[in-house]
Amino acid sequence: MVHTVTIRHATLADLPLLLQYRRAMAEEIDNADPSVVNRMITALEPYLRAGIAEGRWHAWIAEPGGSGSLEIVQWVPGRQDPSARRAWIHSLYIEPSFRRLGIGRRLTQTIVDWCRKQRFEWVYLHPSELGRPLYQSLGFESASEMRLKL
Ligand SMILES: CC(C)(COP(=O)(O)OP(=O)(O)OC[C@H]1O[C@@H](n2cnc3c(N)ncnc32)[C@H](O)[C@@H]1OP(=O)(O)O)[C@@H](O)C(=O)NCCC(=O)NCCS
């Protein structure tokens, strides 16, 4: 099955589909209230539009199946990662009827390969509980982080 799936780099024309998947993901994994999801989508639409146009936001579409994205952000150079540019994987979402077929793995591997070609040394993400086993199986390791709600 996974061999019949095509993966392609998304364009601005895919924005409605990317937002549709982002909505589905928020409803599923955050169990978010519809008004909260609508607020997020309203803010996300111009953010992704600008990000794709400026080359900060990249997304890949698996047809059929889902999508995964990557954002390139400015970050403080550190000892392990002295680059001031970091690649963050976002919004990996596979439609429920296409899960456990290897599509999420292929999408993630496509994004990681792209990052390697772009000469990033590290790739970052915040896993959901469902995503954690997939990322672990691809070699991602846990890093610690704290946060404070203001
Ligand atoms: C997480 C998600 C993207 C996985 O996509 P997928 O296409 O089903 O994943 P794959 O079929 O490529 O799975 C690859 C491996 O990941 C692991 N894995 C995937 N889903 C799993 C699950 N529900 N439970 C345990 N391990 C799982 C397994 O090791 C699996 O290999 P296997 O099927 O040979 O055992 C998908 O479940 C999803 O969209 N979930 C909702 C959104 C989400 O949580 N996204 C991650 C955000 S960080």
Ligand as a Chemical Component Dictionary entry (heavy atoms), coordinates in Angstrom:
data_LIG
# 
_chem_comp.id                   LIG 
_chem_comp.type                 NON-POLYMER 
_chem_comp.pdbx_formal_charge   0 
_chem_comp.three_letter_code    LIG 
# 
loop_
_chem_comp_atom.comp_id 
_chem_comp_atom.atom_id 
_chem_comp_atom.alt_atom_id 
_chem_comp_atom.type_symbol 
_chem_comp_atom.charge 
_chem_comp_atom.model_Cartn_x 
_chem_comp_atom.model_Cartn_y 
_chem_comp_atom.model_Cartn_z 
_chem_comp_atom.pdbx_ordinal 
LIG C1  C1  C 0 1.114  9.467  14.686 1  
LIG C2  C2  C 0 0.678  9.214  13.248 2  
LIG C3  C3  C 0 1.141  10.373 12.375 3  
LIG C4  C4  C 0 1.327  7.901  12.767 4  
LIG O1  O1  O 0 1.074  7.772  11.378 5  
LIG P1  P1  P 0 1.002  6.336  10.692 6  
LIG O2  O2  O 0 0.988  6.540  9.218  7  
LIG O3  O3  O 0 -0.114 5.551  11.270 8  
LIG O4  O4  O 0 2.381  5.727  11.166 9  
LIG P2  P2  P 0 3.147  4.502  10.462 10 
LIG O5  O5  O 0 2.179  3.533  9.883  11 
LIG O6  O6  O 0 4.160  5.064  9.528  12 
LIG O7  O7  O 0 3.848  3.847  11.722 13 
LIG C5  C5  C 0 5.229  3.704  11.782 14 
LIG C6  C6  C 0 5.582  3.146  13.150 15 
LIG O8  O8  O 0 5.240  4.066  14.183 16 
LIG C7  C7  C 0 4.755  3.335  15.317 17 
LIG N1  N1  N 0 3.334  3.646  15.529 18 
LIG C8  C8  C 0 2.514  4.353  14.703 19 
LIG N2  N2  N 0 1.266  4.456  15.246 20 
LIG C9  C9  C 0 1.313  3.804  16.431 21 
LIG C10 C10 C 0 0.359  3.536  17.442 22 
LIG N3  N3  N 0 -0.914 3.972  17.349 23 
LIG N4  N4  N 0 0.740  2.837  18.523 24 
LIG C11 C11 C 0 2.012  2.364  18.625 25 
LIG N5  N5  N 0 2.975  2.565  17.695 26 
LIG C12 C12 C 0 2.626  3.278  16.612 27 
LIG C13 C13 C 0 4.963  1.865  15.004 28 
LIG O9  O9  O 0 6.289  1.545  15.367 29 
LIG C14 C14 C 0 4.814  1.875  13.507 30 
LIG O10 O10 O 0 5.427  0.813  12.857 31 
LIG P3  P3  P 0 4.578  -0.568 12.662 32 
LIG O11 O11 O 0 3.220  -0.210 12.114 33 
LIG O12 O12 O 0 5.430  -1.328 11.697 34 
LIG O13 O13 O 0 4.490  -1.177 14.036 35 
LIG C15 C15 C 0 -0.871 9.056  13.140 36 
LIG O14 O14 O 0 -1.289 8.117  14.130 37 
LIG C16 C16 C 0 -1.632 10.344 13.362 38 
LIG O15 O15 O 0 -1.840 11.120 12.440 39 
LIG N6  N6  N 0 -2.057 10.580 14.628 40 
LIG C17 C17 C 0 -2.822 11.800 14.966 41 
LIG C18 C18 C 0 -1.964 13.059 14.871 42 
LIG C19 C19 C 0 -0.668 12.929 15.651 43 
LIG O16 O16 O 0 -0.632 12.512 16.804 44 
LIG N7  N7  N 0 0.412  13.335 14.979 45 
LIG C20 C20 C 0 1.743  13.358 15.541 46 
LIG C21 C21 C 0 1.992  14.756 15.979 47 
LIG S1  S1  S 0 3.535  14.946 16.774 48 
# 
loop_
_chem_comp_bond.comp_id 
_chem_comp_bond.atom_id_1 
_chem_comp_bond.atom_id_2 
_chem_comp_bond.value_order 
_chem_comp_bond.pdbx_ordinal 
LIG C1  C2  SING 1  
LIG C2  C3  SING 2  
LIG C2  C4  SING 3  
LIG C2  C15 SING 4  
LIG C4  O1  SING 5  
LIG O1  P1  SING 6  
LIG P1  O2  DOUB 7  
LIG P1  O3  SING 8  
LIG P1  O4  SING 9  
LIG O4  P2  SING 10 
LIG P2  O5  DOUB 11 
LIG P2  O6  SING 12 
LIG P2  O7  SING 13 
LIG O7  C5  SING 14 
LIG C5  C6  SING 15 
LIG C6  O8  SING 16 
LIG C6  C14 SING 17 
LIG O8  C7  SING 18 
LIG C7  N1  SING 19 
LIG C7  C13 SING 20 
LIG N1  C8  SING 21 
LIG N1  C12 SING 22 
LIG C8  N2  DOUB 23 
LIG N2  C9  SING 24 
LIG C9  C10 SING 25 
LIG C9  C12 DOUB 26 
LIG C10 N3  SING 27 
LIG C10 N4  DOUB 28 
LIG N4  C11 SING 29 
LIG C11 N5  DOUB 30 
LIG N5  C12 SING 31 
LIG C13 O9  SING 32 
LIG C13 C14 SING 33 
LIG C14 O10 SING 34 
LIG O10 P3  SING 35 
LIG P3  O11 DOUB 36 
LIG P3  O12 SING 37 
LIG P3  O13 SING 38 
LIG C15 O14 SING 39 
LIG C15 C16 SING 40 
LIG C16 O15 DOUB 41 
LIG C16 N6  SING 42 
LIG N6  C17 SING 43 
LIG C17 C18 SING 44 
LIG C18 C19 SING 45 
LIG C19 O16 DOUB 46 
LIG C19 N7  SING 47 
LIG N7  C20 SING 48 
LIG C20 C21 SING 49 
LIG C21 S1  SING 50 
# 
